[in-house]
Amino acid sequence: MTDPKKIAVVTGASAGIGAATAEALAREGFQLILGARRIERLEQLAGKLGARFHALDVTDPASVRKFVARIDRLDLLVNNAGAAFGLDSIERAVEERWRAMFELNVMGVLRMTRALLPALRATSNAHVINIGSTAGFETYRGGAGYTASKHAARALTKTLRLELLGEPIRVTDVSPGMADTEFSTVRFSGDRERARGVYKGLTPLTAADVAECIAWAATRPPHVNIDEIVVRPRDQATSTEVHRHG
Ligand SMILES: NC(=O)c1ccc[n+]([C@@H]2O[C@H](COP(=O)([O-])OP(=O)(O)OC[C@H]3O[C@@H](n4cnc5c(N)ncnc54)[C@H](OP(=O)(O)O)[C@@H]3O)[C@@H](O)[C@H]2O)c1
């Protein structure tokens, strides 16, 4: 009897790193269940990959419940949905933006992980991969809301690794630096010109570059746990030290 296909959930699969991860995992033979709010985008990608898809808002407990209710067995959960809102100093911080970042980047990961643990436990070799950020290790001016949320998400990932020790469930943090996705456009409320400025004069990572790291971690043998991958463009040494040419 052949093994059943491995099943992976990818959150935030309608764009950027999540969409590229879905493609990379499909190439590795995973059967995919994609989630995000923009359902028409999911439909397009799912059609191409032969994947299942459902609307998902990780900030809404009812939406998470509905999404996970259809899943009784799961090999891989990629908690990718996330965003930054604004680049405000602490003095000028907009509380609503901070709350939104914490709801999405921290509580969203908590909700999805907790809700899917029974399904992950129903397989003999499961894996949770959380997409952190170099913002989970570093700080920069104007970034406190986002960096605080990604520091918190990293603490969650490291704690999960401890709490699942002894069970056949791996836990991995993949933390990218600058990747050219919709991330900066979302951060600057749709201001594409400002978003383009973030990557001006340097060669950022692509979503596919990050997806390759995720797929690599997911396809190691079951006894190998990749704890952390930090991946940045060659032109970026830290969140603030960036080389721009020309
Ligand atoms: N790009 C970078 O430079 C960078 C660097 C470090 C870390 N990251 C992290 O990488 C992850 C992916 O970001 P990205 O760069 O690919 O950005 P992106 O292109 O803006 O994609 C973000 C994805 O998250 C989804 N999403 C947003 N809010 C959601 C919600 N409430 N519920 C479910 N899905 C939601 C979006 O889909 P919908 O809008 O359709 O819901 C979209 O598919 C994030 O966790 C981000 O923090 C990005």
The ligand as an SDF file (V2000), in Angstrom:
LIG
                    3D

 48 52  0  0  0  0  0  0  0  0999 V2000
    7.9970   40.5330    2.6370 N   0  0  0  0  0  0  0  0  0  0  0  0
    8.8690   40.7120    3.5960 C   0  0  0  0  0  0  0  0  0  0  0  0
    9.7970   41.5260    3.4750 O   0  0  0  0  0  0  0  0  0  0  0  0
    8.7660   39.8940    4.8540 C   0  0  0  0  0  0  0  0  0  0  0  0
    9.8960   39.8530    5.6900 C   0  0  0  0  0  0  0  0  0  0  0  0
    9.8420   39.1210    6.8460 C   0  0  0  0  0  0  0  0  0  0  0  0
    8.7070   38.4210    7.1840 C   0  0  0  0  0  0  0  0  0  0  0  0
    7.6110   38.4750    6.3620 N   0  0  0  0  0  0  0  0  0  0  0  0
    6.4280   37.7100    6.7870 C   0  0  0  0  0  0  0  0  0  0  0  0
    6.0570   36.8220    5.7590 O   0  0  0  0  0  0  0  0  0  0  0  0
    4.6700   36.5220    5.8670 C   0  0  0  0  0  0  0  0  0  0  0  0
    4.0250   36.6700    4.4890 C   0  0  0  0  0  0  0  0  0  0  0  0
    4.1220   38.0170    4.0710 O   0  0  0  0  0  0  0  0  0  0  0  0
    4.3550   38.4400    2.5490 P   0  0  0  0  0  0  0  0  0  0  0  0
    5.6290   39.1500    2.4710 O   0  0  0  0  0  0  0  0  0  0  0  0
    4.1050   37.3040    1.6420 O   0  0  0  0  0  0  0  0  0  0  0  0
    3.1930   39.5620    2.4220 O   0  0  0  0  0  0  0  0  0  0  0  0
    1.9260   39.6840    1.4560 P   0  0  0  0  0  0  0  0  0  0  0  0
    2.3420   39.5360    0.0390 O   0  0  0  0  0  0  0  0  0  0  0  0
    1.2440   40.9400    1.8810 O   0  0  0  0  0  0  0  0  0  0  0  0
    1.0160   38.4230    1.8540 O   0  0  0  0  0  0  0  0  0  0  0  0
    0.3840   38.3430    3.1120 C   0  0  0  0  0  0  0  0  0  0  0  0
   -0.6310   37.2130    3.0820 C   0  0  0  0  0  0  0  0  0  0  0  0
   -1.2750   37.1530    4.3600 O   0  0  0  0  0  0  0  0  0  0  0  0
   -2.6740   37.0930    4.1500 C   0  0  0  0  0  0  0  0  0  0  0  0
   -3.4200   37.6630    5.2600 N   0  0  0  0  0  0  0  0  0  0  0  0
   -3.3820   38.9310    5.7230 C   0  0  0  0  0  0  0  0  0  0  0  0
   -4.2530   39.0800    6.7400 N   0  0  0  0  0  0  0  0  0  0  0  0
   -4.8600   37.8660    6.9070 C   0  0  0  0  0  0  0  0  0  0  0  0
   -5.8490   37.3940    7.7760 C   0  0  0  0  0  0  0  0  0  0  0  0
   -6.4160   38.1830    8.7040 N   0  0  0  0  0  0  0  0  0  0  0  0
   -6.2270   36.0890    7.6990 N   0  0  0  0  0  0  0  0  0  0  0  0
   -5.6620   35.2700    6.7710 C   0  0  0  0  0  0  0  0  0  0  0  0
   -4.7240   35.6810    5.9020 N   0  0  0  0  0  0  0  0  0  0  0  0
   -4.3210   36.9640    5.9760 C   0  0  0  0  0  0  0  0  0  0  0  0
   -2.9140   37.8370    2.8470 C   0  0  0  0  0  0  0  0  0  0  0  0
   -4.1000   37.3740    2.2240 O   0  0  0  0  0  0  0  0  0  0  0  0
   -5.5240   38.0920    2.2670 P   0  0  0  0  0  0  0  0  0  0  0  0
   -5.2910   39.5690    2.2310 O   0  0  0  0  0  0  0  0  0  0  0  0
   -6.1810   37.5420    1.0230 O   0  0  0  0  0  0  0  0  0  0  0  0
   -6.1830   37.6040    3.5080 O   0  0  0  0  0  0  0  0  0  0  0  0
   -1.7050   37.4200    2.0370 C   0  0  0  0  0  0  0  0  0  0  0  0
   -1.9620   36.1940    1.3910 O   0  0  0  0  0  0  0  0  0  0  0  0
    4.1180   37.4640    6.9290 C   0  0  0  0  0  0  0  0  0  0  0  0
    4.0130   36.7520    8.1530 O   0  0  0  0  0  0  0  0  0  0  0  0
    5.1890   38.5430    7.0350 C   0  0  0  0  0  0  0  0  0  0  0  0
    5.1990   39.1500    8.3100 O   0  0  0  0  0  0  0  0  0  0  0  0
    7.6220   39.1890    5.2070 C   0  0  0  0  0  0  0  0  0  0  0  0
  1  2  1  0
  2  3  2  0
  2  4  1  0
  4  5  1  0
  4 48  2  0
  5  6  2  0
  6  7  1  0
  7  8  2  0
  8  9  1  0
  8 48  1  0
  9 10  1  0
  9 46  1  0
 10 11  1  0
 11 12  1  0
 11 44  1  0
 12 13  1  0
 13 14  1  0
 14 15  2  0
 14 16  1  0
 14 17  1  0
 17 18  1  0
 18 19  2  0
 18 20  1  0
 18 21  1  0
 21 22  1  0
 22 23  1  0
 23 24  1  0
 23 42  1  0
 24 25  1  0
 25 26  1  0
 25 36  1  0
 26 27  1  0
 26 35  1  0
 27 28  2  0
 28 29  1  0
 29 30  1  0
 29 35  2  0
 30 31  1  0
 30 32  2  0
 32 33  1  0
 33 34  2  0
 34 35  1  0
 36 37  1  0
 36 42  1  0
 37 38  1  0
 38 39  2  0
 38 40  1  0
 38 41  1  0
 42 43  1  0
 44 45  1  0
 44 46  1  0
 46 47  1  0
M  CHG  2   8   1  16  -1
M  END
$$$$
